[in-house]
Amino acid sequence: MSRTAAVVDVVARALADHPEGVRVTERDHRGERLVELFMAPGDLGRVIGRQGRTAAALRTLVTLAAELEGTRATLEFRDDDSRRQ
C-alpha cells in the first residue's frame, strides 16, 4: 500500500462508525493513481461531510501525499455494495 492509500485508510477509519468496513484500493488510471475508498453508505456520508468539506480536505491530503511520492493521484468515494446483499 502506498503512502497515499495509507493516508486515506487512516483518516477514513478514524471517521467511520464501522472502521472494519473501510477498504482502500489503488490502481493506475490514465497515467495517474486512482485511489478508491469503499465504505458502508452511512459512513460514506460522514466522510463526505457537510457540503463536501471533509471530502475536499481528504482529496487535498491525497494530492499532497502523492506529490511526496512523485506521482499524481485522484480520490474516488464508493459505497460498499457487498454489504447490501
N, CA, C and O atoms as CSV, one atom per row, in Angstrom:
chain,resi,resn,atom,element,x,y,z
A,1,MET,N,N,0.851,-1.169,0.000
A,1,MET,CA,C,0.000,0.000,0.000
A,1,MET,C,C,0.903,1.240,0.000
A,1,MET,O,O,1.859,1.321,0.772
A,2,SER,N,N,0.594,2.186,-0.859
A,2,SER,CA,C,1.389,3.403,-0.959
A,2,SER,C,C,1.085,4.345,0.209
A,2,SER,O,O,0.129,4.140,0.958
A,3,ARG,N,N,1.896,5.353,0.344
A,3,ARG,CA,C,1.677,6.364,1.379
A,3,ARG,C,C,0.335,7.057,1.168
A,3,ARG,O,O,-0.376,7.362,2.126
A,4,THR,N,N,0.004,7.298,-0.072
A,4,THR,CA,C,-1.257,7.965,-0.404
A,4,THR,C,C,-2.455,7.155,0.085
A,4,THR,O,O,-3.350,7.696,0.734
A,5,ALA,N,N,-2.472,5.865,-0.226
A,5,ALA,CA,C,-3.571,4.996,0.206
A,5,ALA,C,C,-3.586,4.851,1.726
A,5,ALA,O,O,-4.655,4.760,2.329
A,6,ALA,N,N,-2.421,4.830,2.342
A,6,ALA,CA,C,-2.347,4.708,3.801
A,6,ALA,C,C,-2.962,5.925,4.481
A,6,ALA,O,O,-3.635,5.785,5.502
A,7,VAL,N,N,-2.743,7.110,3.934
A,7,VAL,CA,C,-3.334,8.326,4.494
A,7,VAL,C,C,-4.859,8.240,4.434
A,7,VAL,O,O,-5.539,8.547,5.413
A,8,VAL,N,N,-5.387,7.828,3.303
A,8,VAL,CA,C,-6.834,7.686,3.138
A,8,VAL,C,C,-7.380,6.664,4.134
A,8,VAL,O,O,-8.412,6.900,4.762
A,9,ASP,N,N,-6.696,5.539,4.279
A,9,ASP,CA,C,-7.134,4.473,5.174
A,9,ASP,C,C,-7.204,4.958,6.623
A,9,ASP,O,O,-8.199,4.720,7.308
A,10,VAL,N,N,-6.171,5.625,7.084
A,10,VAL,CA,C,-6.132,6.088,8.480
A,10,VAL,C,C,-7.239,7.108,8.756
A,10,VAL,O,O,-7.934,7.008,9.766
A,11,VAL,N,N,-7.402,8.074,7.874
A,11,VAL,CA,C,-8.417,9.110,8.090
A,11,VAL,C,C,-9.820,8.513,8.007
A,11,VAL,O,O,-10.673,8.832,8.835
A,12,ALA,N,N,-10.068,7.660,7.032
A,12,ALA,CA,C,-11.401,7.068,6.875
A,12,ALA,C,C,-11.766,6.192,8.068
A,12,ALA,O,O,-12.901,6.234,8.543
A,13,ARG,N,N,-10.822,5.406,8.551
A,13,ARG,CA,C,-11.103,4.569,9.733
A,13,ARG,C,C,-11.382,5.415,10.975
A,13,ARG,O,O,-12.200,5.037,11.814
A,14,ALA,N,N,-10.710,6.550,11.092
A,14,ALA,CA,C,-10.931,7.431,12.239
A,14,ALA,C,C,-12.320,8.069,12.205
A,14,ALA,O,O,-12.905,8.335,13.255
A,15,LEU,N,N,-12.846,8.315,11.010
A,15,LEU,CA,C,-14.152,8.956,10.876
A,15,LEU,C,C,-15.329,7.982,10.852
A,15,LEU,O,O,-16.465,8.388,11.099
A,16,ALA,N,N,-15.079,6.715,10.561
A,16,ALA,CA,C,-16.142,5.731,10.352
A,16,ALA,C,C,-16.704,5.189,11.662
A,16,ALA,O,O,-15.983,5.039,12.649
A,17,ASP,N,N,-18.000,4.898,11.655
A,17,ASP,CA,C,-18.627,4.194,12.782
A,17,ASP,C,C,-18.228,2.725,12.771
A,17,ASP,O,O,-18.128,2.094,13.823
A,18,HIS,N,N,-18.000,2.186,11.586
A,18,HIS,CA,C,-17.611,0.785,11.415
A,18,HIS,C,C,-16.275,0.731,10.668
A,18,HIS,O,O,-16.251,0.487,9.462
A,19,PRO,N,N,-15.161,0.958,11.381
A,19,PRO,CA,C,-13.859,1.019,10.698
A,19,PRO,C,C,-13.455,-0.286,10.028
A,19,PRO,O,O,-12.632,-0.278,9.112
A,20,GLU,N,N,-14.014,-1.396,10.465
A,20,GLU,CA,C,-13.672,-2.683,9.838
A,20,GLU,C,C,-14.244,-2.778,8.419
A,20,GLU,O,O,-13.816,-3.628,7.638
A,21,GLY,N,N,-15.193,-1.927,8.087
A,21,GLY,CA,C,-15.799,-1.935,6.765
A,21,GLY,C,C,-15.107,-1.033,5.759
A,21,GLY,O,O,-15.537,-0.940,4.609
A,22,VAL,N,N,-14.046,-0.374,6.177
A,22,VAL,CA,C,-13.312,0.528,5.289
A,22,VAL,C,C,-12.355,-0.291,4.430
A,22,VAL,O,O,-11.640,-1.162,4.925
A,23,ARG,N,N,-12.356,0.009,3.127
A,23,ARG,CA,C,-11.443,-0.675,2.199
A,23,ARG,C,C,-10.910,0.368,1.220
A,23,ARG,O,O,-11.669,1.145,0.640
A,24,VAL,N,N,-9.597,0.369,1.049
A,24,VAL,CA,C,-8.958,1.309,0.139
A,24,VAL,C,C,-8.225,0.511,-0.928
A,24,VAL,O,O,-7.433,-0.377,-0.613
A,25,THR,N,N,-8.491,0.827,-2.187
A,25,THR,CA,C,-7.786,0.185,-3.291
A,25,THR,C,C,-7.126,1.272,-4.119
A,25,THR,O,O,-7.514,2.439,-4.070
A,26,GLU,N,N,-6.127,0.868,-4.874
A,26,GLU,CA,C,-5.491,1.823,-5.773
A,26,GLU,C,C,-5.077,1.116,-7.054
A,26,GLU,O,O,-4.728,-0.065,-7.056
A,27,ARG,N,N,-5.128,1.875,-8.141
A,27,ARG,CA,C,-4.736,1.348,-9.446
A,27,ARG,C,C,-4.355,2.517,-10.333
A,27,ARG,O,O,-4.701,3.666,-10.056
A,28,ASP,N,N,-3.643,2.209,-11.395
A,28,ASP,CA,C,-3.280,3.243,-12.355
A,28,ASP,C,C,-4.426,3.450,-13.322
A,28,ASP,O,O,-5.026,2.497,-13.819
A,29,HIS,N,N,-4.719,4.719,-13.581
A,29,HIS,CA,C,-5.814,5.061,-14.477
A,29,HIS,C,C,-5.420,6.316,-15.249
A,29,HIS,O,O,-5.287,7.397,-14.675
A,30,ARG,N,N,-5.239,6.159,-16.535
A,30,ARG,CA,C,-4.904,7.277,-17.428
A,30,ARG,C,C,-3.678,8.055,-16.967
A,30,ARG,O,O,-3.677,9.286,-16.968
A,31,GLY,N,N,-2.659,7.345,-16.582
A,31,GLY,CA,C,-1.398,7.977,-16.234
A,31,GLY,C,C,-1.282,8.510,-14.825
A,31,GLY,O,O,-0.262,9.107,-14.479
A,32,GLU,N,N,-2.285,8.316,-14.009
A,32,GLU,CA,C,-2.172,8.718,-12.612
A,32,GLU,C,C,-2.787,7.647,-11.725
A,32,GLU,O,O,-3.495,6.762,-12.206
A,33,ARG,N,N,-2.516,7.730,-10.443
A,33,ARG,CA,C,-3.012,6.741,-9.494
A,33,ARG,C,C,-4.439,7.096,-9.091
A,33,ARG,O,O,-4.731,8.238,-8.736
A,34,LEU,N,N,-5.315,6.111,-9.150
A,34,LEU,CA,C,-6.694,6.277,-8.711
A,34,LEU,C,C,-6.844,5.538,-7.385
A,34,LEU,O,O,-6.675,4.320,-7.326
A,35,VAL,N,N,-7.158,6.265,-6.338
A,35,VAL,CA,C,-7.379,5.687,-5.016
A,35,VAL,C,C,-8.882,5.657,-4.799
A,35,VAL,O,O,-9.551,6.684,-4.902
A,36,GLU,N,N,-9.415,4.467,-4.497
A,36,GLU,CA,C,-10.853,4.315,-4.275
A,36,GLU,C,C,-11.098,3.969,-2.808
A,36,GLU,O,O,-10.455,3.078,-2.253
A,37,LEU,N,N,-12.021,4.672,-2.198
A,37,LEU,CA,C,-12.383,4.457,-0.809
A,37,LEU,C,C,-13.776,3.839,-0.773
A,37,LEU,O,O,-14.754,4.466,-1.181
A,38,PHE,N,N,-13.857,2.609,-0.281
A,38,PHE,CA,C,-15.130,1.898,-0.150
A,38,PHE,C,C,-15.536,1.902,1.317
A,38,PHE,O,O,-14.742,1.573,2.197
A,39,MET,N,N,-16.797,2.283,1.566
A,39,MET,CA,C,-17.327,2.318,2.929
A,39,MET,C,C,-18.805,1.977,2.896
A,39,MET,O,O,-19.435,1.981,1.838
A,40,ALA,N,N,-19.347,1.684,4.064
A,40,ALA,CA,C,-20.790,1.492,4.186
A,40,ALA,C,C,-21.469,2.821,3.856
A,40,ALA,O,O,-20.911,3.883,4.135
A,41,PRO,N,N,-22.668,2.777,3.266
A,41,PRO,CA,C,-23.343,4.024,2.860
A,41,PRO,C,C,-23.493,5.049,3.989
A,41,PRO,O,O,-23.323,6.245,3.749
A,42,GLY,N,N,-23.801,4.618,5.193
A,42,GLY,CA,C,-23.932,5.559,6.315
A,42,GLY,C,C,-22.622,6.227,6.675
A,42,GLY,O,O,-22.591,7.418,6.984
A,43,ASP,N,N,-21.551,5.472,6.638
A,43,ASP,CA,C,-20.240,6.021,6.936
A,43,ASP,C,C,-19.738,6.913,5.808
A,43,ASP,O,O,-18.996,7.866,6.045
A,44,LEU,N,N,-20.139,6.607,4.602
A,44,LEU,CA,C,-19.691,7.391,3.459
A,44,LEU,C,C,-20.186,8.837,3.578
A,44,LEU,O,O,-19.455,9.772,3.250
A,45,GLY,N,N,-21.405,9.019,4.039
A,45,GLY,CA,C,-21.929,10.361,4.241
A,45,GLY,C,C,-21.148,11.132,5.280
A,45,GLY,O,O,-20.964,12.342,5.149
A,46,ARG,N,N,-20.695,10.458,6.294
A,46,ARG,CA,C,-19.901,11.100,7.337
A,46,ARG,C,C,-18.545,11.534,6.794
A,46,ARG,O,O,-18.054,12.608,7.144
A,47,VAL,N,N,-17.939,10.716,5.949
A,47,VAL,CA,C,-16.628,11.049,5.392
A,47,VAL,C,C,-16.738,12.170,4.363
A,47,VAL,O,O,-15.831,12.994,4.247
A,48,ILE,N,N,-17.834,12.206,3.621
A,48,ILE,CA,C,-18.009,13.285,2.649
A,48,ILE,C,C,-18.238,14.605,3.379
A,48,ILE,O,O,-17.716,15.637,2.958
A,49,GLY,N,N,-19.002,14.590,4.454
A,49,GLY,CA,C,-19.171,15.775,5.284
A,49,GLY,C,C,-20.171,16.773,4.734
A,49,GLY,O,O,-20.729,16.606,3.650
A,50,ARG,N,N,-20.373,17.808,5.517
A,50,ARG,CA,C,-21.315,18.856,5.122
A,50,ARG,C,C,-20.755,19.632,3.945
A,50,ARG,O,O,-19.625,20.118,3.977
A,51,GLN,N,N,-21.558,19.735,2.921
A,51,GLN,CA,C,-21.205,20.443,1.697
A,51,GLN,C,C,-19.890,19.945,1.100
A,51,GLN,O,O,-19.240,20.660,0.337
A,52,GLY,N,N,-19.501,18.717,1.449
A,52,GLY,CA,C,-18.313,18.116,0.860
A,52,GLY,C,C,-16.994,18.645,1.390
A,52,GLY,O,O,-15.949,18.422,0.779
A,53,ARG,N,N,-17.024,19.333,2.504
A,53,ARG,CA,C,-15.790,19.924,3.037
A,53,ARG,C,C,-14.786,18.866,3.489
A,53,ARG,O,O,-13.589,19.003,3.232
A,54,THR,N,N,-15.254,17.824,4.152
A,54,THR,CA,C,-14.345,16.772,4.596
A,54,THR,C,C,-13.770,16.037,3.399
A,54,THR,O,O,-12.585,15.703,3.386
A,55,ALA,N,N,-14.597,15.782,2.394
A,55,ALA,CA,C,-14.124,15.121,1.182
A,55,ALA,C,C,-13.070,15.971,0.484
A,55,ALA,O,O,-12.065,15.444,0.008
A,56,ALA,N,N,-13.290,17.278,0.419
A,56,ALA,CA,C,-12.318,18.166,-0.218
A,56,ALA,C,C,-10.999,18.174,0.545
A,56,ALA,O,O,-9.926,18.193,-0.060
A,57,ALA,N,N,-11.080,18.158,1.871
A,57,ALA,CA,C,-9.861,18.124,2.679
A,57,ALA,C,C,-9.110,16.807,2.470
A,57,ALA,O,O,-7.882,16.797,2.382
A,58,LEU,N,N,-9.841,15.711,2.393
A,58,LEU,CA,C,-9.213,14.408,2.170
A,58,LEU,C,C,-8.580,14.339,0.782
A,58,LEU,O,O,-7.506,13.761,0.619
A,59,ARG,N,N,-9.231,14.918,-0.207
A,59,ARG,CA,C,-8.638,14.964,-1.553
A,59,ARG,C,C,-7.364,15.798,-1.570
A,59,ARG,O,O,-6.423,15.475,-2.294
A,60,THR,N,N,-7.324,16.868,-0.779
A,60,THR,CA,C,-6.114,17.677,-0.669
A,60,THR,C,C,-4.980,16.863,-0.059
A,60,THR,O,O,-3.843,16.932,-0.525
A,61,LEU,N,N,-5.286,16.092,0.979
A,61,LEU,CA,C,-4.275,15.222,1.587
A,61,LEU,C,C,-3.749,14.194,0.591
A,61,LEU,O,O,-2.553,13.903,0.565
A,62,VAL,N,N,-4.632,13.654,-0.218
A,62,VAL,CA,C,-4.224,12.680,-1.235
A,62,VAL,C,C,-3.284,13.324,-2.242
A,62,VAL,O,O,-2.267,12.737,-2.613
A,63,THR,N,N,-3.620,14.517,-2.679
A,63,THR,CA,C,-2.773,15.224,-3.635
A,63,THR,C,C,-1.386,15.473,-3.055
A,63,THR,O,O,-0.381,15.268,-3.736
A,64,LEU,N,N,-1.327,15.911,-1.810
A,64,LEU,CA,C,-0.042,16.192,-1.179
A,64,LEU,C,C,0.779,14.925,-0.955
A,64,LEU,O,O,1.988,14.917,-1.190
A,65,ALA,N,N,0.130,13.863,-0.503
A,65,ALA,CA,C,0.847,12.603,-0.284
A,65,ALA,C,C,1.387,12.052,-1.599
A,65,ALA,O,O,2.493,11.513,-1.639
A,66,ALA,N,N,0.621,12.184,-2.662
A,66,ALA,CA,C,1.082,11.718,-3.971
A,66,ALA,C,C,2.269,12.544,-4.459
A,66,ALA,O,O,3.207,12.002,-5.043
A,67,GLU,N,N,2.231,13.846,-4.222
A,67,GLU,CA,C,3.359,14.692,-4.615
A,67,GLU,C,C,4.629,14.282,-3.897
A,67,GLU,O,O,5.708,14.300,-4.488
A,68,LEU,N,N,4.514,13.911,-2.623
A,68,LEU,CA,C,5.686,13.448,-1.878
A,68,LEU,C,C,6.270,12.175,-2.484
A,68,LEU,O,O,7.470,11.923,-2.371
A,69,GLU,N,N,5.426,11.379,-3.123
A,69,GLU,CA,C,5.873,10.153,-3.790
A,69,GLU,C,C,6.277,10.399,-5.241
A,69,GLU,O,O,6.747,9.485,-5.920
A,70,GLY,N,N,6.096,11.622,-5.713
A,70,GLY,CA,C,6.457,11.957,-7.084
A,70,GLY,C,C,5.443,11.510,-8.121
A,70,GLY,O,O,5.797,11.297,-9.281
A,71,THR,N,N,4.186,11.365,-7.722
A,71,THR,CA,C,3.129,10.948,-8.644
A,71,THR,C,C,1.945,11.899,-8.523
A,71,THR,O,O,1.973,12.862,-7.757
A,72,ARG,N,N,0.912,11.605,-9.291
A,72,ARG,CA,C,-0.363,12.317,-9.194
A,72,ARG,C,C,-1.416,11.303,-8.788
A,72,ARG,O,O,-1.340,10.135,-9.170
A,73,ALA,N,N,-2.397,11.743,-8.015
A,73,ALA,CA,C,-3.432,10.823,-7.556
A,73,ALA,C,C,-4.785,11.522,-7.480
A,73,ALA,O,O,-4.879,12.733,-7.280
A,74,THR,N,N,-5.821,10.716,-7.645
A,74,THR,CA,C,-7.208,11.163,-7.542
A,74,THR,C,C,-7.917,10.249,-6.555
A,74,THR,O,O,-7.657,9.046,-6.524
A,75,LEU,N,N,-8.804,10.809,-5.753
A,75,LEU,CA,C,-9.564,10.033,-4.787
A,75,LEU,C,C,-11.012,9.937,-5.232
A,75,LEU,O,O,-11.632,10.947,-5.565
A,76,GLU,N,N,-11.552,8.723,-5.238
A,76,GLU,CA,C,-12.965,8.472,-5.553
A,76,GLU,C,C,-13.617,7.830,-4.333
A,76,GLU,O,O,-13.022,6.970,-3.684
A,77,PHE,N,N,-14.827,8.245,-4.028
A,77,PHE,CA,C,-15.596,7.686,-2.920
A,77,PHE,C,C,-16.620,6.716,-3.486
A,77,PHE,O,O,-17.334,7.038,-4.435
A,78,ARG,N,N,-16.687,5.532,-2.902
A,78,ARG,CA,C,-17.629,4.500,-3.360
A,78,ARG,C,C,-18.341,3.886,-2.140
A,78,ARG,O,O,-17.737,3.700,-1.084
A,79,ASP,N,N,-19.622,3.581,-2.308
A,79,ASP,CA,C,-20.281,2.839,-1.237
A,79,ASP,C,C,-20.010,1.356,-1.467
A,79,ASP,O,O,-19.905,0.896,-2.604
A,80,ASP,N,N,-19.902,0.632,-0.382
A,80,ASP,CA,C,-19.536,-0.786,-0.452
A,80,ASP,C,C,-20.780,-1.605,-0.754
A,80,ASP,O,O,-21.617,-1.822,0.122
A,81,ASP,N,N,-20.902,-2.066,-2.015
A,81,ASP,CA,C,-22.070,-2.831,-2.454
A,81,ASP,C,C,-22.159,-4.216,-1.814
A,81,ASP,O,O,-23.240,-4.805,-1.788
A,82,SER,N,N,-21.064,-4.742,-1.304
A,82,SER,CA,C,-21.080,-6.094,-0.746
A,82,SER,C,C,-21.938,-6.180,0.507
A,82,SER,O,O,-22.397,-7.270,0.847
A,83,ARG,N,N,-22.169,-5.088,1.197
A,83,ARG,CA,C,-22.995,-5.102,2.417
A,83,ARG,C,C,-24.482,-5.183,2.097
A,83,ARG,O,O,-25.274,-5.545,2.967
A,84,ARG,N,N,-24.872,-4.860,0.894
A,84,ARG,CA,C,-26.299,-4.813,0.536
A,84,ARG,C,C,-26.906,-6.164,0.264
A,84,ARG,O,O,-28.131,-6.282,0.240
A,85,GLN,N,N,-26.122,-7.168,0.063
A,85,GLN,CA,C,-26.658,-8.471,-0.357
A,85,GLN,C,C,-27.209,-9.260,0.778
A,85,GLN,O,O,-27.694,-10.374,0.578
